[in-house]
């Protein structure tokens, strides 16, 4: 005899995080942002490797708009993560504390890197209208102190983010390969 399924509880469980797996919304944020960051980093690495070419302009032409999009997505994802914090998979022990610290560093960098770029954009006095939405009007004057932090740190923190993200992916692989822990399946 089969047990009737509770139709009201089932849909909610696939969207929300559980102690065993991240829900569809968390996974959607994760993989969408991973794809957008991959595009951003591809453009930056191409520019370093081959300079200003038609290819780098094609890939890098969306850098400002996608950076803004990623900034908004990280804020939404962070809010969603906090709302689901009590439901999410736990990270016990010293390895868990290291995982929490690593994720915290990723979030910090995902906020700082585009945040600094937005501060520089505003300080430059140039208009900024991602997706045609006028967020920053043009001004005749620059505000040098707003441009300085991004001029100094945006590039380096961006590549620090790339290194931390690559480390994040490597740890998911190592967990599976050497410790037989399927942590990646929580996010797929």
N, C-alpha and C positions, 0 to 999 in steps of 0.2 A: 504494500500500500504506500503510495507516495503522499508526501505531506504537501498541502497547498502552500504555494509561495505567497508571501506577504507582498502584494504588488505596490503598496505604498512605500515600503522600506527599501525595496530593491533599487529603484532609480536613484534615490538619494545616495546610496552607498557607492555607486560608481562615480559620482561627481565629487563627493567629499573624500578627504584623506581618511585613512584608517590606520590603526597601529601596524598593519602588515604591508600597506601599499598606499602610494599617493593616488589621489583621485584624478579624474579626467581634467579638471580645471588646472590643478597643479602641474600635471604632466604636459598639458597644452602650453602653459606659460613657459615651462622648462625648455621644451623642444623648439618652440617658436623663437624664443630668445637665443637658444643655441645656434639656430640657423642664421638669425640676424647678426649675431656676433661673428659667426664664421665669415659672413659676407664683409663685415666691417674689417676684420683682421686680414682677409684676403686682399682687400683694397689697399690697406696700409702696407702689407708685405710686398705687394706688387710695386707700389710706389717706391719703396726702398730698393727693390731689386732692379727695376728697369726705368725708374724715373717717370717724368711727366710724358705719358704717351696716350694715344687714343684708348688703349685698353685700360690704363689706370684711371683715365677720366670717366670711362664707362662704368667701371666698378666703383670708383671712389666718388662719382658724382652724387651719389645718394648718401654720402657719409653724414652730412649735417642732419638731414631729415631722419635717417635711421638712428642716429645718435639720440635725437630727441625722442623718437619712438621707443627706444630702449630705456631711456630715462623714465618715461611714463609707465612702461611695462614693469620695470623693476619696482616702482612705487606700488603699482597695483598688485604685483606678485608678493611683495613684502606684506601688504595689508592682508591679502588672502592667506598667506602663511601664518601670520599672527592670529587670524581668526580661526585657523585650523590647528593651532599649535598643540592643543590637548589631544587631538586625534591622530597626529602624525606618528610615523615610526620612531621609536626611541633610539637613542645612541648611548648605550651604557658603557661604563668604565672609561679607562684612559683613552682607548681608541675612539670612543664616542665623543669624548671632550675634544680630541684632535679634529674629528669630523665637524663638530659644531664650530670650532675656531676657524677651520678652513672655509666653511660655508659663510661664516660671519665676515671673513676677509673678502670673499667673492662679492657679497652684498655691498660691503663698504666701497670696494673698487667700482662696482657697477653703478653706484650713486655718484662717487667722486669724479670719475672720468668724464661722463657727459655733463655733470653739474658744473665742473670747471669750464668745459667748452661753452656751455650756455652763459656762464658769467662773462667769459671772454667775448662772446658774440654781443651781449648787451653793452659791454664796455667799448666795443669797437665803433658803436654808433651806426653800424650797418643794419638794415632791416632783416628780420627773420620771420618767414611765413611758411612753416612746414605745412604741406598739404593745402596751401592757399589760405591758411588761418593766420592772420596778422598778429603774431605774438609780441614782436619787438619792432616798434616804428624806427624809421631812420632818424638820426640826430646829426647835427653839424659837428659836434664835439666828441672826442674820445675820453674815456675815463681810464687812465693808464693803470691805476691800481687794480681794476677789475680784470684787465687783460693779463697782468703779470703772472698770477698763479697758474693759469692754463698755459701760458707761454713757457713757464718753467717745468710744469709737471704733467700736462695732459699726455704728451707723447710717452714719457717714461712710465707713468701709471697705467696707460693703455697696454703697454707691453708687459708690465707686471701682471695685469689682469689676464693677458693671454697665457703667461707662464703658469699662473695659479689655476686657470681653467684647464690647461693641459695636464697639470698635476691632479686635478679633480677627476678627469677622465682616466688617467693612469691608475689612480687609486681604485676606481670602480673595477677596472680590469684586474688589478692585483688581488682585490678582495675575492674575485671569482676564481682566479687562477691558482693562488697560493693558499688561501684560507677557506676555500669552498663556501664562500658566503655570496649569495646571489643578490647583492645590494642593488645592482643595475635593474633587476626585474621589478623593483619597487617603483621605478620611474619609467618603465616601458609598458 
